[in-house]
Amino acid sequence: MPSSRQLPPGVYWRRRAFVLGIAFALVFVIARLLTAGSDGSSDERPAAEQAGGEVKETAAGDEGADATAGATGAATGPATVPTTPTLAVPDGECAAADVVVTPSIAPGATAGRDVTISLSLQTRESEACTWQVSADSLVVKVAQGAEDVWTTRQCQQAIPAQSVVVRRAVPATIQLTWAEARESTDGCTRRAGWADPGDFTVAAAALGGEPAEADFTLSAPVAATIQVTPKAEHTKKAKKSRTPVN
């Protein structure tokens, strides 16, 4: 066999350097690929997760805000402002025939005690007018059956003189007192007796107007019950004997 020709040493060194260079290049490229792959996956995945978390949190926050706004709107609702009716301005004096007087007495009236008579005043036609209330323009009486028991014609001081604005839409109320539920006499003296308990009718009218009536009951007074607490009896102590003891 012919012997192989021996190459110079420099050729071998160049070949070795070339092979080593290729090996280092491959290792470097593979390392870069692996590093780039791991960095890309690690960077992209948390970013995606963070983006997803932000979307979820934003959606949840929007839903919470909407729910809160809905609950607040449902609880509050549209604000309702109470409307106050505008009262008519009085125009001149009231005609007596235009004033309607409606009397009433609250339950609990008692014989022998002051009875409050309430009078509701309204006009029939005029929107508002001024009425001078006095014994000359108003009459009130209490009757039992066909018999008059008390009347302001005899007890004129029971009607306090005053100026009242009377309206058609809104009633005005005045009050007077049937003092001690006594029967009235000429001059309204205190010598008259008291009305007995029973059923009565109160009537009132503006002089020149139509009267109105209301029924009520005068109840018997209830005597106050006085409770007396018996005093505790004290037990007397036996006196000591003064006889000397032997």
Residue frames relative to the residue before (quaternion, step in Angstrom):
aa qw qx qy qz dx dy dz
M 1.0000 0.0000 0.0000 0.0000 0.00 0.00 0.00
P 0.4496 -0.6771 0.4929 0.3104 3.59 -0.94 0.70
S 0.4628 -0.6863 0.4910 0.2714 3.62 -0.91 0.79
S 0.4877 -0.6690 0.4820 0.2868 3.60 -1.08 0.93
R 0.4878 -0.6676 0.4902 0.2758 3.43 -1.11 0.79
Q 0.3620 -0.7366 0.5361 0.1974 3.53 -0.80 1.03
L 0.3383 -0.7532 0.5372 0.1724 3.50 -0.85 1.14
P 0.6092 -0.5551 0.4063 0.3944 3.51 -1.20 0.41
P 0.6230 -0.5685 0.3824 0.3775 3.63 -1.11 0.57
G 0.6097 0.5781 -0.3679 0.3984 3.61 0.98 -0.65
V 0.6132 0.5517 -0.3577 0.4377 3.56 1.09 -0.70
Y 0.6547 0.5154 -0.3184 0.4520 3.55 0.93 -0.86
W 0.6587 0.5079 -0.3204 0.4534 3.55 0.93 -0.83
R 0.6477 0.5098 -0.3277 0.4618 3.59 0.99 -0.73
R 0.6363 0.5218 -0.3298 0.4627 3.57 1.02 -0.84
R 0.6623 0.5058 -0.3104 0.4573 3.58 0.91 -0.90
A 0.6561 0.5068 -0.3159 0.4614 3.55 0.98 -0.85
F 0.6436 0.5276 -0.3242 0.4499 3.57 1.03 -0.80
V 0.6592 0.5005 -0.3039 0.4718 3.57 0.97 -0.95
L 0.6627 0.4965 -0.3151 0.4638 3.59 0.90 -0.86
G 0.6337 0.5339 -0.3347 0.4487 3.57 1.05 -0.77
I 0.6465 0.5061 -0.3182 0.4740 3.56 0.99 -0.86
A 0.6475 0.5236 -0.3240 0.4490 3.57 0.97 -0.87
F 0.6640 0.4936 -0.3071 0.4703 3.58 0.92 -0.90
A 0.6377 0.5296 -0.3268 0.4539 3.57 1.03 -0.82
L 0.6525 0.5061 -0.3184 0.4655 3.59 0.94 -0.85
V 0.6522 0.5114 -0.3192 0.4596 3.56 0.93 -0.93
F 0.6620 0.5151 -0.3089 0.4483 3.58 0.96 -0.91
V 0.6622 0.5045 -0.3046 0.4627 3.58 0.95 -0.92
I 0.6660 0.4970 -0.3106 0.4616 3.58 0.90 -0.93
A 0.6483 0.5164 -0.3227 0.4571 3.57 0.98 -0.84
R 0.6535 0.5073 -0.3190 0.4623 3.58 0.98 -0.81
L 0.6425 0.5204 -0.3275 0.4573 3.56 0.98 -0.82
L 0.6689 0.4940 -0.3058 0.4636 3.54 0.92 -0.93
T 0.6641 0.5051 -0.3070 0.4578 3.58 0.95 -0.89
A 0.6609 0.5046 -0.3093 0.4615 3.56 0.96 -0.89
G 0.6480 0.5235 -0.3192 0.4518 3.60 1.00 -0.81
S 0.6862 0.4713 -0.2968 0.4679 3.55 0.89 -0.92
D 0.6536 0.5041 -0.3253 0.4613 3.64 0.98 -0.79
G 0.6619 0.5175 -0.3136 0.4424 3.57 0.92 -0.85
S 0.6801 0.4781 -0.3021 0.4665 3.57 0.91 -0.88
S 0.6738 0.4894 -0.3137 0.4562 3.57 0.97 -0.84
D 0.6736 0.4880 -0.3090 0.4610 3.62 1.03 -0.73
E 0.6963 0.4848 -0.2868 0.4448 3.55 0.90 -0.90
R 0.6650 0.5308 -0.3272 0.4111 3.59 0.87 -0.84
P 0.6806 0.4471 -0.3226 0.4826 3.66 0.77 -0.81
A 0.6121 0.5465 -0.3614 0.4427 3.58 1.06 -0.70
A 0.6591 0.4962 -0.3091 0.4732 3.55 0.97 -0.87
E 0.6564 0.5012 -0.3172 0.4661 3.54 0.95 -0.88
Q 0.6538 0.5075 -0.3232 0.4588 3.58 0.98 -0.83
A 0.6423 0.5156 -0.3278 0.4628 3.54 0.99 -0.82
G 0.6448 0.5145 -0.3178 0.4675 3.55 1.00 -0.83
G 0.6465 0.5166 -0.3208 0.4608 3.57 0.99 -0.83
E 0.6529 0.5089 -0.3257 0.4569 3.57 0.97 -0.81
V 0.6394 0.5214 -0.3288 0.4596 3.56 1.00 -0.81
K 0.6659 0.4997 -0.3056 0.4621 3.58 0.92 -0.92
E 0.6764 0.4908 -0.3039 0.4573 3.56 0.90 -0.94
T 0.6462 0.5150 -0.3248 0.4602 3.57 1.01 -0.80
A 0.6549 0.5036 -0.3147 0.4675 3.55 0.97 -0.87
A 0.6585 0.4960 -0.3142 0.4708 3.56 0.94 -0.88
G 0.6464 0.5188 -0.3251 0.4554 3.58 1.00 -0.80
D 0.6489 0.5088 -0.3198 0.4668 3.58 1.00 -0.83
E 0.6501 0.5063 -0.3226 0.4658 3.57 0.96 -0.85
G 0.6502 0.5109 -0.3220 0.4610 3.60 0.98 -0.82
A 0.6520 0.5060 -0.3195 0.4656 3.56 0.99 -0.85
D 0.6493 0.5087 -0.3212 0.4652 3.58 0.99 -0.86
A 0.6558 0.5084 -0.3205 0.4568 3.58 0.95 -0.88
T 0.6541 0.5059 -0.3172 0.4643 3.58 0.99 -0.85
A 0.6565 0.5011 -0.3154 0.4674 3.55 0.95 -0.87
G 0.6511 0.5159 -0.3209 0.4549 3.57 1.00 -0.81
A 0.6620 0.4959 -0.3117 0.4677 3.56 0.96 -0.89
T 0.6517 0.5076 -0.3233 0.4617 3.58 0.98 -0.82
G 0.6606 0.5037 -0.3114 0.4614 3.56 0.95 -0.84
A 0.6642 0.4973 -0.3131 0.4620 3.57 1.00 -0.82
A 0.6821 0.4843 -0.3013 0.4576 3.57 0.99 -0.81
T 0.7177 0.4426 -0.2616 0.4696 3.56 0.93 -0.89
G 0.0963 -0.8182 0.5571 0.1045 3.54 0.73 -1.05
P 0.6831 -0.4657 0.3448 0.4446 3.55 -1.25 0.02
A 0.4651 -0.6867 0.4855 0.2764 3.55 -0.90 0.95
T 0.2015 -0.7786 0.5870 0.0929 3.54 -0.84 1.06
V 0.1743 -0.7830 0.5933 0.0678 3.55 -0.73 1.09
P 0.3830 -0.7309 0.5069 0.2495 3.60 -0.59 1.10
T 0.2974 -0.7587 0.5583 0.1558 3.53 -0.96 0.91
T 0.2321 -0.7656 0.5891 0.1139 3.54 -0.86 1.01
P 0.4139 -0.7206 0.4857 0.2711 3.58 -0.65 1.03
T 0.4363 -0.6825 0.5243 0.2626 3.54 -1.07 0.77
L 0.3291 -0.7631 0.5261 0.1804 3.55 -0.67 1.12
A 0.4926 -0.6650 0.4816 0.2883 3.52 -1.03 0.86
V 0.4339 -0.6845 0.5265 0.2568 3.55 -1.10 0.75
P 0.4826 -0.6846 0.4504 0.3091 3.61 -0.79 0.93
D 0.1442 -0.7823 0.6047 0.0398 3.52 -1.03 0.91
G 0.8471 -0.0971 0.0156 0.5223 3.55 -0.05 1.30
E 0.6796 -0.4725 0.3820 0.4111 3.51 -1.39 -0.17
C 0.4930 -0.6517 0.4912 0.3017 3.57 -1.18 0.63
A 0.3906 -0.6599 0.5836 0.2672 3.53 -1.15 0.66
A 0.5550 -0.6447 0.4061 0.3338 3.58 -0.87 0.94
A 0.6724 0.5035 -0.3048 0.4489 3.58 0.97 -0.79
D 0.6561 0.5203 -0.3089 0.4509 3.61 1.23 -0.37
V 0.6364 0.5327 -0.3236 0.4544 3.60 1.26 -0.26
V 0.1613 -0.7688 0.6156 0.0638 3.55 -0.86 1.07
V 0.1137 -0.7957 0.5946 0.0224 3.57 -0.71 1.14
T 0.0601 -0.8044 0.5909 -0.0083 3.59 -0.65 1.15
P 0.2011 -0.8127 0.5354 0.1120 3.63 -0.45 1.17
S 0.0409 0.7739 -0.6320 0.0041 3.55 -1.29 0.38
I 0.1348 -0.7538 0.6387 0.0755 3.53 -1.26 0.64
A 0.4277 -0.7212 0.4853 0.2478 3.56 -0.70 1.07
P 0.5858 -0.5692 0.4323 0.3820 3.61 -1.12 0.57
G 0.6723 0.4927 -0.3658 0.4141 3.54 -1.14 0.68
A 0.3920 0.7091 -0.4975 0.3098 3.59 1.26 0.16
T 0.1400 -0.8160 0.5605 0.0165 3.56 -0.87 1.01
A 0.5186 -0.6384 0.4777 0.3087 3.55 -1.01 0.85
G 0.7980 0.2865 -0.2250 0.4802 3.54 -1.03 0.85
R 0.7128 0.3806 -0.2502 0.5334 3.60 1.26 0.04
D 0.6481 -0.5162 0.3771 0.4138 3.58 -1.23 0.38
V 0.1571 -0.7707 0.6137 0.0683 3.54 -1.03 0.90
T 0.2790 -0.7681 0.5578 0.1452 3.59 -0.75 1.08
I 0.1428 -0.7719 0.6172 0.0534 3.56 -0.84 1.07
S 0.1843 -0.7826 0.5891 0.0809 3.60 -0.69 1.13
L 0.1248 -0.7857 0.6045 0.0398 3.57 -0.99 0.92
S 0.1913 -0.7711 0.6013 0.0849 3.56 -0.73 1.14
L 0.1463 -0.8169 0.5572 0.0267 3.57 -0.71 1.14
Q 0.1256 0.7638 -0.6244 0.1048 3.57 -0.94 1.00
T 0.3961 -0.6929 0.5448 0.2571 3.54 -1.26 0.45
R 0.4873 -0.6569 0.4907 0.3006 3.55 -1.22 0.48
E 0.8308 0.1748 -0.0435 0.5266 3.58 0.81 -1.00
S 0.6898 0.4821 -0.2980 0.4505 3.59 0.80 -0.94
E 0.4897 -0.6623 0.4781 0.3048 3.58 -0.98 0.84
A 0.7698 -0.1694 0.1265 0.6023 3.59 1.01 -0.78
C 0.1035 0.7740 -0.6173 0.0957 3.53 -1.06 0.84
T 0.4570 -0.6737 0.5125 0.2733 3.55 -1.29 0.27
W 0.1058 -0.7990 0.5915 0.0225 3.55 -0.84 1.05
Q 0.2984 -0.7419 0.5782 0.1620 3.54 -0.89 1.00
V 0.1839 -0.8073 0.5564 0.0702 3.56 -0.32 1.30
S 0.2579 0.7306 -0.6009 0.1967 3.56 -0.88 1.01
A 0.6829 -0.4638 0.3561 0.4379 3.55 -1.30 0.00
D 0.6345 0.5271 -0.3308 0.4584 3.60 1.26 -0.30
S 0.7548 0.3617 -0.2083 0.5060 3.62 1.20 -0.35
L 0.7714 0.2650 -0.1300 0.5638 3.61 1.25 -0.27
V 0.0491 -0.7779 0.6258 0.0290 3.54 -1.10 0.73
V 0.0366 -0.7724 0.6338 -0.0150 3.55 -1.04 0.92
K 0.0462 0.8019 -0.5949 0.0308 3.55 -1.01 0.78
V 0.2603 -0.7195 0.6239 0.1591 3.52 -1.33 0.53
A 0.0245 -0.8088 0.5865 -0.0359 3.55 -0.82 1.03
Q 0.1815 -0.7288 0.6465 0.1338 3.51 -1.32 0.47
G 0.7881 -0.0422 -0.0382 0.6129 3.51 -0.17 1.33
A 0.7784 -0.2768 0.2377 0.5109 3.58 -0.80 -1.05
E 0.6264 0.5551 -0.3289 0.4374 3.59 1.25 -0.06
D 0.3711 -0.7141 0.5516 0.2191 3.55 -0.88 1.00
V 0.2413 -0.7807 0.5657 0.1106 3.55 -0.88 0.99
W 0.7952 -0.0520 0.0855 0.5980 3.56 0.93 -0.91
T 0.0420 0.8031 -0.5919 0.0545 3.59 -0.99 0.82
T 0.5011 -0.6571 0.4771 0.2992 3.55 -1.14 0.68
R 0.4867 0.6270 -0.4601 0.3979 3.60 1.19 -0.05
Q 0.7227 0.3747 -0.2278 0.5342 3.58 1.14 -0.63
C 0.7569 0.2646 -0.1518 0.5780 3.60 1.11 -0.73
Q 0.0516 -0.8552 0.5157 0.0029 3.56 0.53 1.21
Q 0.6114 0.5756 -0.3583 0.4081 3.58 1.09 -0.59
A 0.5379 0.6290 -0.4081 0.3852 3.61 1.22 -0.20
I 0.6829 0.4329 -0.2846 0.5151 3.60 1.22 -0.41
P 0.2641 -0.7719 0.5537 0.1668 3.63 -0.45 1.12
A 0.4091 -0.7071 0.5191 0.2513 3.59 -0.80 0.99
Q 0.2049 0.7705 -0.5736 0.1880 3.56 -0.79 1.06
S 0.3894 -0.6830 0.5671 0.2454 3.53 -1.33 0.40
V 0.0497 -0.8195 0.5696 -0.0375 3.57 -0.66 1.16
V 0.3321 -0.7035 0.5914 0.2124 3.57 -1.05 0.84
V 0.1107 -0.8018 0.5869 0.0189 3.56 -0.58 1.19
R 0.0959 -0.8061 0.5839 0.0099 3.57 -0.86 1.05
R 0.5349 -0.6287 0.4613 0.3252 3.53 -1.25 0.44
A 0.7252 0.4528 -0.2501 0.4545 3.60 0.99 -0.81
V 0.7972 0.1962 -0.0784 0.5655 3.58 0.97 -0.83
P 0.3501 -0.7566 0.5057 0.2221 3.63 -0.65 1.03
A 0.2685 -0.7073 0.6268 0.1863 3.51 -1.28 0.57
T 0.2081 -0.7969 0.5605 0.0860 3.59 -1.03 0.76
I 0.0212 -0.7558 0.6544 0.0127 3.52 -1.05 0.88
Q 0.2330 -0.7762 0.5727 0.1236 3.58 -1.21 0.42
L 0.0343 -0.7590 0.6486 0.0461 3.51 -1.26 0.55
T 0.3996 -0.7398 0.5069 0.1901 3.57 -1.23 0.46
W 0.2514 -0.6942 0.6550 0.1606 3.51 -1.06 0.90
A 0.2938 -0.8254 0.4572 0.1529 3.54 0.00 1.35
E 0.8712 -0.0824 -0.0043 0.4839 3.52 -0.81 1.20
A 0.4587 -0.7037 0.4311 0.3295 3.58 1.26 0.40
R 0.3039 0.7580 -0.5145 0.2615 3.56 0.98 0.90
E 0.5255 -0.5805 0.5115 0.3539 3.54 -1.27 0.42
S 0.3902 -0.7298 0.5098 0.2350 3.57 -1.05 0.71
T 0.1035 -0.7603 0.6395 0.0469 3.53 -1.23 0.68
D 0.6742 -0.4467 0.3624 0.4631 3.58 -1.25 0.10
G 0.7942 0.2131 -0.1962 0.5341 3.53 -0.69 1.11
C 0.3145 -0.7891 0.4797 0.2199 3.59 1.33 -0.07
T 0.1684 0.8075 -0.5414 0.1624 3.56 0.76 1.06
R 0.5390 -0.6249 0.4640 0.3220 3.54 -1.29 0.36
R 0.4819 0.6667 -0.4431 0.3562 3.57 1.24 0.16
A 0.5378 0.6257 -0.4089 0.3899 3.58 1.22 -0.34
G 0.5021 -0.6649 0.4693 0.2927 3.53 -1.16 0.61
W 0.5797 -0.5749 0.4499 0.3620 3.52 -1.34 0.10
A 0.5084 -0.6206 0.4980 0.3292 3.54 -1.15 0.61
D 0.4457 -0.6927 0.5007 0.2661 3.54 -0.98 0.88
P 0.6058 -0.5416 0.4192 0.4049 3.60 -1.15 0.47
G 0.3786 0.7058 -0.5381 0.2626 3.56 -1.09 0.73
D 0.6326 -0.5165 0.4183 0.3977 3.55 -1.34 -0.28
F 0.0552 -0.8061 0.5884 -0.0300 3.55 -0.93 0.99
T 0.2682 -0.7176 0.6138 0.1904 3.52 -1.42 0.13
V 0.1605 -0.7607 0.6217 0.0956 3.55 -0.96 0.91
A 0.0701 -0.7940 0.6039 -0.0026 3.57 -0.91 0.97
A 0.0032 -0.7939 0.6074 -0.0269 3.57 -1.11 0.72
A 0.0956 0.7840 -0.6086 0.0763 3.55 -1.18 0.60
A 0.4491 -0.6036 0.5718 0.3272 3.50 -1.30 0.46
L 0.5274 -0.6307 0.4494 0.3495 3.59 -0.94 0.81
G 0.7531 0.2660 -0.2469 0.5488 3.53 -0.48 1.25
G 0.6817 0.4494 -0.2891 0.4998 3.59 1.27 -0.14
E 0.6058 -0.5552 0.4250 0.3796 3.55 -1.32 0.03
P 0.4258 -0.7190 0.4841 0.2595 3.63 -0.90 0.88
A 0.1689 -0.7356 0.6446 0.1220 3.53 -1.33 0.45
E 0.2120 -0.8012 0.5551 0.0709 3.55 -1.10 0.79
A 0.0283 -0.7627 0.6451 0.0371 3.53 -1.36 0.35
D 0.3583 -0.7329 0.5431 0.1991 3.57 -1.03 0.83
F 0.0546 0.7782 -0.6251 0.0281 3.54 -1.20 0.59
T 0.3648 -0.7196 0.5550 0.2026 3.54 -1.31 0.32
L 0.2328 -0.7398 0.6183 0.1270 3.51 -1.02 0.92
S 0.2029 -0.8201 0.5278 0.0874 3.56 -0.36 1.23
A 0.5646 -0.5953 0.4542 0.3471 3.54 -1.28 0.45
P 0.4974 -0.6521 0.4694 0.3272 3.59 -0.96 0.71
V 0.3345 -0.7267 0.5693 0.1895 3.53 -1.09 0.72
A 0.4090 -0.7197 0.5061 0.2422 3.53 -0.73 1.09
A 0.4828 -0.6661 0.4884 0.2909 3.52 -1.00 0.81
T 0.3384 -0.7395 0.5524 0.1830 3.53 -0.94 0.92
I 0.1437 -0.7907 0.5926 0.0544 3.54 -0.73 1.11
Q 0.1812 -0.7881 0.5832 0.0771 3.54 -0.68 1.09
V 0.1671 -0.7827 0.5962 0.0629 3.52 -0.80 1.10
T 0.2626 -0.7679 0.5677 0.1384 3.55 -0.73 1.06
P 0.3894 -0.7327 0.4997 0.2486 3.62 -0.58 1.08
K 0.4594 -0.6826 0.4982 0.2735 3.50 -1.07 0.80
A 0.5178 -0.6440 0.4675 0.3139 3.54 -1.03 0.73
E 0.3925 -0.7198 0.5244 0.2299 3.56 -0.94 0.92
H 0.2968 -0.7591 0.5559 0.1631 3.52 -0.88 0.97
T 0.3650 -0.7301 0.5386 0.2088 3.59 -0.85 0.94
K 0.3698 -0.7396 0.5202 0.2133 3.54 -0.72 1.09
K 0.3889 -0.7150 0.5345 0.2275 3.51 -0.95 0.90
A 0.5079 -0.6477 0.4758 0.3101 3.59 -1.05 0.78
K 0.4439 -0.6974 0.4968 0.2641 3.52 -0.90 0.97
K 0.4811 -0.6633 0.4938 0.2911 3.53 -1.05 0.75
S 0.4842 -0.6670 0.4882 0.2870 3.54 -1.03 0.83
R 0.3404 -0.7509 0.5335 0.1890 3.52 -0.97 0.92
T 0.4661 0.6748 -0.4539 0.3484 3.59 1.27 0.00
P 0.4321 -0.7085 0.4813 0.2822 3.59 -0.68 0.98
V 0.3577 -0.7204 0.5577 0.2050 3.47 -1.04 0.78
N 0.3362 -0.7514 0.5352 0.1895 3.56 -0.75 1.11
